[in-house]
Amino acid sequence: MASKEKEEEAQAIKNWNPRYKRNVMIYLCIYGILGAVTGITNDAALSYYKIVAPQLISSLNIFNAATAILMSLMIATVHKLGYRKILLILPPMTAIFMAMTCITKNELIIMFAYTISWTAIGVYDLMYPLMWTSYVPGKIRTKMFSTVMIVNLITQTICTFLGGKAIIWFFSMLQKVSYKEASVLSAQPELMHGNILANYTNSYRILLVITAAVTMLAFILALFIHDIPRDYRSEASENHKTAADKIAMYKKLLNKKTIMWIMYIAGIQLGARLVAVYVPIYLNNYLHIPRDITSTINTFVQAAMLIGYFFAPFLEKKMGAIVSVAAGTLTCVPVMLLLANGRHLRSGMFLFVIVGILLFLRTGLANATMPIQQEVQMVIVDKDLRPAFTGVVQIAYAVVGVIDGLFTGLYLFNTTDGYANAYYIAAVIYVIASVLLLINFAKKYNRILESSHEQEQAQEES
């Protein structure tokens, strides 16, 4: 059985359309660059904004909701503009507004620039599921979903690790102290003031400006992508010109299958956004772990995502798509309950190691089935509806972001204890969402990816 699958995969690769394959390889490189950028934005940048725009961090999910809405609007244009034009717009959009957050000290402008630059960064995460379902043969698609996420995570992990070290290095130079002294100072950023705080903040600014410049490499690569209209819309869609036709087409989104799927991923996002984006602050401000060690732990955590992605094809074959996704979510719960009690896990190196291991497990388990989830989201709707459905999902994320943002900004994060209590709340949400997914999807749709691949192969043969 295994040898037959390998033969089928080898045949699919051999017959792969050269233009499709080239576009996929170029995007792999682009997404690798964005991984490097994300390694900074998901770690060091959040600590920077905690200093220069504290209101942005306390209500981060509201701003992320705004980016989700903007992302839904941008991704909806793929059906008309295609992949290449979108990918040429994103790099300068990211770089200009990221640099703006470093140039100005006006908190409102920083919030606005954050929203625009993070929108552009987020659209990259929405592009590859659309491109992969168009360009990658069904027999190797789950593996390629894992591959693109692994490439992104490798560069993200490296830059998260280097980012924290770079900040301490810049800080030590500006402060004219040793690296070790700068590291010790970084463990208590809330106690900094005057020249020390200014130098610490400028260390982040230097790193973010460098990151903005690196983003433009993605622009150069995007110039070499070649797409044509049939890549991102079916030929039949050209006939859907009237408003009535469009309304009839988009009504296909309103069925039990798509609505229940949106409810599941919105629930998971509701829980994940309470904890995932705040890991650097949980470590640095709540547990008082030095900044460079925080980045080391985050690097370790991202390695867990990398390892988890490797298991996605195996899990999908053995357990099915839906059971795999639910199992990955449920197994996070015990780990999150332990993280909620992080301050009781002693201190010093023992604390660093234990918390690092727990975050490693939570992240690895939560993300092991992410490639499967991304592919399921694409195959449950028709080709012409994929950009629109992706937009609907982003709107659901926006609603979740507003709920999370109001809850965290007005209540949960009023004290640093909130960063720990968030793990209790997320654990409960994960259990509810996973049970609902199993009840509504497991029986009928557990093998949905295999069915989709067989249908595609039948269409190609006919």
N, C-alpha and C positions, 0 to 999 in steps of 0.2 A: 504493500500500500504506500509506504513511504517512498520507495523508488519510483512508483508511478507518478506520485505528486511531483517529485523532483524532475522527472522527464517532462511533465506538462508545464512546469514552471520554466524549464530550459527552452522549451518550444515557444512559449509565450515571449520570452526575452529575445529569441532569435527572430521572431516575426514582428517585433515591436517597430512601429512606424518611426523612422529615423528622426523626423521633425518632432514628433511627440517626445521621443527619448531625449533629444537635445534640450527641449524646453524644460523637461523635468530636471535634467542635470544642472542647468543654469539656475533654476529656482532652488535647488539644493544648496548651491553656493550662496545665493542671496539670503536664504533662510539661515545659513551658517553665520553670515555677517550679522543678521538681526539677532541671532543668539548671543553674539558678543555684546551687542548693544543692550539686550535685555539683561545680561549678566550684571550690568551697571545699573540700569533703571529699576530693577526689582530689588536691589540691595542698597548700594551706596546712595542712589538718588533719593530714596525714601527717607534716609537719615538726614540728608541735606535739606529736604523740604520740611522735615520736622523742626529744623532750626529756623529757616527763613520764612516759612508759611505754615505755622502750626495748625491753623484752621483747615488748611488743605488736608492734612493728615488725619485730623480728628473726624473729618467728614469725607474721607477719601472715597468711600463707596458711592457717595452722591456724585462726585466728579467722575468716577469711573462709569456711573450710569449715563452721564452726559456723553462720555466717549463711546459708550455702547450704542447710543442713539445715532451719533455721527457715523460710527462704523456701519450701522445698518443702512444708512443713506448712501454711503460710499460703495458698499458691496452690491447694492441694488443696481448700480450703474454698470456693473460688469457685463450684464446682458446686452448693453449697447456699446460700451467702450472697449470691452475685451480685457484680457489680462495684461498685455504689454503697457498700454496707456496708464492703467492704474499703477503699475509697478514703477513707472517713470515719475509719477506724481508724488509717491510716498516718501522717497529719500529726502528731497529738499524740504518737504513739509515737516519731516521729523527734525532735520538738522537745524533749520531756522528757528523753530519755536523752542527746541531744547536749549539752544544757545541763548535765547531770550530769557529763559529762567535764570541764567547765570549773570546776565548783563544788568538786569533791573533789580532793584530792591523793593519795588512796589508789590505788595502781596497779591493784589487783585490781578495785576498783569501776570504774575507768576502762575496764579491759578488758571488764567485763560490760556497761557502758553503751554502749561502742563496738559490741559485738556486736548489741545490741538495736536501736540507732538505725540501724546499717548494714543490718540485716535489712529494716527498714521502707523504707529508701531503695532497696534492691535489688528489692523487690517491684514497684515502679513499672515496672522494666524488663521484668517478666514479664507485666504487665497488658495493655499495648497489643497484643502479638501475639494474645492471646485476644480482645480487643475488636475488633481490626481484622478478624479472620477472621469475626466475627459481624456487624459493622456496615458494613464497607466493600465495595462491589461489586467483584467479581473483576477487572474490566477496569482499574480504577484502583488496585488494592490495592498492587502493588509500588511505585507512585509515592507512595502514602500512607504506606507503610512508610518510604520515604526521607524524606518530609515530616516525620513525627513525630520522626525521629532528627535531622533538620536543625534543627528548632525547638529541641530539647533542646541540641544542640551550639552553637547561636548564643548562648543564654543562658549555657551552661557556659563558652564561650570568653571572653565578656565578663567573667564573674565570676572566672575564673581570672586574667585580666589585672589586674582591679581588686583582687582579693584580696591578691596579693603587694605591690602598691603600698600598700594600706591597712595592712598589717602594718608596713611600714617607716615609714609616716606615724604610726601609733599609737606605734611604738617611739621615733621621734624626739621625740614629745611627752612621753612618759613619761621618757625619758632626758635630755630638754632639750638635744638636739643638733640639728644640721641634718639634713635628709633625706639628703644625700650621705654624712655621717658615719655615720648609721644604716645605710645601704646597705652601706658598707664593713665595718662590724662584723658584719653578717648573713652575710658570706661565710665566716666561720669560727665557726659556732655552737658547735662542740665546745671552743673556747677560752674561751668566756664563763663567768663565774662571778659570785657575789654579786649585787649590785644590778643589774648589766647583764643577767645571765641572767634575773632575776626580771622586769624590765621587758620583755624580749624575749618571755618566755613569756606575760605578761599581754596583750601585743599580740595574740597568737593567740586568747587567751580572749575578748577583746572581739569579735573578728571572728566566732568560732563562736557566741557568744550571739546576735548579730545574725542570723546564718544560721538559727539555731533558730527565731527569731521569724518570719522570712520564710516558713518552711515552713508555717505555719498558714494562709497564703493558699490553699494547696491544699485545705484543709478546707472553706473557704467555697465554692470552686468545685464541690467534690464534692457539695454539697447540691443542685445543680441537675441532676445526672445522673438520668435516669429509665430504669431497666431492669426487665425482666420475666423470669420463669423461662425462657421459650423462648430468650432471648438467650444464656444460658450453659449450657443443657442441652437436648437434643432431647426432644420430647414422648414418644418411645418409651422414653426412659430412666426415665420414671415407673414403668414396669412392672418394672424391675430392682430388686426389693425384697429378694429372698432372698440369702443369702450365696453360694449356688451361682451365681446369676445374676451377681453382682458379680465373683466369681472368674473366670467364663467371659469376662466383658467385659474384665477387666484382663489376661487371658492374651493378648489381641490385641496387647499391647505387646511381647510376647516373640517377635519375628520377625526375620529376617535384616536387613530394611531398617532397623528402628528400632535394633537393637543395633549395626549398623555405623555408623549416624549418631552414636549416642552415643559410640562409640569415637573417631570423628573429632573431634567438638567437645571431648571430654575431652582428647584429645592436644593440640589447639590451646590449650586453657586451661592445660594443663600448662606449655607453653612461654611463653604470654603472661603468666602470673602470675609468672614469674621476672623479667620485665623491666618490664611496663607499669605496675604499681602502684608501682614503685620509681623511676620517672623523676625525681621531685623530689629524692630522696636521691642518685641517681646524679649529678645535675647539681650539687647543693649540697655534698654531703659527699665525693663521689669526685673530681669535676672542680673543686671549690671555686669555683663560679660564684656570684656574689652573689644573695641571695634574690629581690630584685625582678627581676633579669635572668632568674633561673630561671622565675619566673612568666610573664615575657614569652615565653620559649621555649615554655613549656607552652601559652600562648595560641596561638602560631604552630602548635604541634602539633595542637591541637584544631581549628584552622582546616582542617588537612589532612583530618581526619575529615569535616568539613562538606563540603568539596569532593568527597571520595570518595563520599559518599552520593548526590550529584547524578548520578553515573555509573551507579548500580546498575540503574535500568530499562534503560538503553542496553546495558549488559554482558549482562544477562539475555536480552534480545532477540537480540543478536548471537552470543553464545557459549553460551547455555544456562546454567541455574542451577548445575549441579555444576562444569562447567569453569570458570566465572567464579569460584566460591568457591576452588577449588584454585589457580587462577592468581594470585589476589590474595595467597594465603598464600605461594606459592613465590617471588614477586617480592620479598618482604620479606627473604629470606635474605641476599643480598649486602650489603644495607644494615646488617643486624644484625652481620655480621662486621666491618664498618668501625666500628660503635659500640663493639664489644668492645675496640677499640684507640683509644678516645677520648683517652687521655693522650698519644698520639703525634701528635695533630693540632695541635701548637703550643699557644699560650696567648693570653690577652687576647681582643680583639674577633674575631680570626680564628677562635679556638676556638669562641666563642659562635655565630658565623654558621654554621660548618661543622657543628657538632653540631646546631644548630637545623634545618638543611636535612636532615640524615640522619634525625632524629626525625620531621620532617615527612613524608619519603618513607615511612618504615616505617609510620607511623600511617595515612597516606592509603591505602597499598596494602593494609594489613591490614583496614581498615574499609570500603573501597569496596563490598565485596559483603555487608556485614553485613545490610542490609535483605533481601537475597535469602535469606541463611541463616536469618533470623528467620521468613520466610514458609514456606520449605521445612519447617522444624521443625513448623509448624502443620498443613500439608496432608498430611504423611505418616501422620497418624493421624485417626481419626474425631472428630467434634465433642465427644462425651461424654468422650473420652479425652485431650483436649488439656490440661486442667488437670493430670491425673494424669501425662501424659507430660512436661509442664513440670516437675513435681515430681521425676520420675525423673532428668531432666537435671540438676536442681539437686543431687540426691544424688550424681550422677557428679562434678559440680563440687566437692562437699564432699570426696569421696575424693581428687580431684586436689589440693585445697587442703591436705589433711593431708600428702600426699606432698611437695608443694612446701614446706609449712611446716616439716616435720621436716628436709628437706634444707637449706633456707636457714638455719633456726634453729640446727641442730647443726653445720653444715659450711660452706655456701657463703658466708654473710655474717658469718663470724667475723672476716674482714678486709674492708676497703673494696674490695679488688680483686675480691671476689665479685660486686659490682654490675656489673662489666665482663664477668667470665667467664660470667655468666648469659646474655649475648647469644650466646655460642658454643653453649651447651647448647640454648637456645631455637631456634636456627637448625637444628640437627640434628633436633629434634622436629618442626619445621614441615615439613621435607622428607619425613620418614617418614609423617606424618599425611596430607599432600597426595597422596602417591603411593597410599596405601591408599584414599583417597576416590575417586580417579580409577579405580582398578582395580575397585572394588566398585559404584560408582554411575554413572559417566559414560555407559556404554552404554545402560542401561535407564532411568535417571531424569533425564537431563540436561534434558529438557523437561517435568519434572514440574509446574511452575507453570502452563504453558500448558494441560496436560491437566486440571488442577484447575479452572481458570477455565472451560474448555469444559463440564465436567461440571456446575458450578454453574449456568451459563447454561441448559443443557438442563433441569435440575431446575426452574428458575424458569419456563421456557416451558411445561413440562408441568403 
